[in-house]
Amino acid sequence: MSESYAQRHGLRPLGAGIGLRRGFYETLPRTERALDWVEIIPENFLSLGGRSQRALDACVERWPVLPHGVGLNIGGPDPMDEDYVTRLAALVKRVDAPFFSDHLSYSRLGGVYLHDLLPLPFNEEAVEHVVPRVREVMARVGRPFLLENPSYYARMPGGTLAEATFLRHVVEQADCGLLLDVNNIYVNSQNHGYEPRAFVDALPLERVVQIHLAGHDRYPDVIIDTHGAPVCDDVWSLYRYVLERTGPVSTLIEWDQSIPSMEAVLDQADQARAVLQEVAR
Amino acid sequence: MKPGLRHFFDSMADFLADPSGLERLRASHPGWDSPPSRVALYGEFVRFHVRSALEKLYPLTQASVGGEQWAALMEGYTATRPARHYEMNRLGEAFPAFAADVAAARQLPEFIPALTRFEWADWAVYASEEQVPERAERLTVNPTLTVLQHPYQLCAWVRAKGAAPVPAPGEEMALLWRHPSQLNTWFAAANERMLLVLKMAVEGLSVADVAAATGLAEEQVRRAVRQCARDGLILAP
């Protein structure tokens, strides 16, 4: 079997982490609960001073910190935001992150930030557009980079590739890692009517370096990836299916809306850690 | 970029600027069979992010103008495409200027422009990138200090969370700064004691000089300095 992306870059599984959200700025750095690493949304730390910086510094002292962005706009038509990339590179170095990540989507059009992650059409044109941008970002930041499979509610026009094929082409041609959001796979499979395990089987799993687990909200005709609920049983089951094929992978419990107590989020991280330990045996 | 992808982005940009153009978007991509309700979600999401950020930044403004007026303000402001920065809260930076421009036409309460400036300053001070030194060699003004001048007693009104229908009239110089250890925004209507201590910090005046020039006892001056340092308005050695 060929060397995995993580092995090539000397990246080891870090265990189970949670996100540093504003409500946890005071409590997370002091927690005595088990926690293996912390994820940050860099946009909350690139240009904001005060409490966010104090919390970040405190976390860096205790855990590996992994930046996971939403504003890179890797798939968009606008040139890279110079200020953003410059500050992101500085932040990655400051927290000494072993890698950083963002989404295979676009988030800016005509200079306007959408503050959302919009899907690209699954075609070769989009692959050709994204690949050099990924390479540019990796070169400028100088650390391994992961792209996350996004959730999407409508297939965009002009698609000619299967979703998994599109993902594979981008990450293989750009030679980056894959951040596998298992909840996104589940949400997409439900919204678009496909078998999630078959989708997993079609992915370049040797490039998976990190996993996201999250909750979603179910509406009559669509499931929305809100990160606003506990991880559901089906997603836990799919997570186990992925780990049986990849081995242990750094796993984040992602919670961004209706955020419960930090203890409740850490409980879910404990659950993820238990699964990681089971598959490692 | 290939023309097909360029066309895709252009059509999405038009749609997201005006989500009522969903049918136009779909018509520009013949054969696109995704359900319109699913595509419409993206227009709703993008607008929701603007509204929710503004609601967090301007809670007293929202409460003061009422639901209908607030919705109209949001509609008008969203149309200006204010999200020009990757940090989401920055999309609210131009809202005070927007509110001031439309205040008369929309018959907003007269204090609203001043209140929006105050609420933005509250956030901007909290999130300021200014580095507050851990130790000061001499009296130093807190570098996050922001000064606002308006014809309303906004500090007291904001502190009471807008309990009265409108703030009392009266000129006020509002001082807002981030407390050096608590790292939250403090604010107060400037008084003579604060202004005197700020002057001492800016001009490097000694306690003895100030006492001599003002006729105050040196202990009174020292007490004023200690109080302002405790509040974090100035940094003292």
Interface residues (C-beta under 8 A of the other chain):
Chain A: E43 N44 L46 S47 L48 G49 G50 R51 S52 R54 G71 G76 P77 D81 Y84 Y106 L109 G110 G111 V112 Y113 L114 H115 D116 L118 P121 N123 E125 A126 E128 H129 Y153 A154 R155 M156 P157 G158 N191 D221 V222 I224
Chain B: M1 K2 G4 L5 R6 F8 F9 M12 A13 L16 A17 H29 G31 W32 S34 P35 S37 R38 V39 L41 Y42 F45 V46 H49 V50 A53 R81 A83 R84 H85 Y86 E87 M88 R90 L91 Y126 A127 S128 E129 E130 Q131 R178 L183 N184
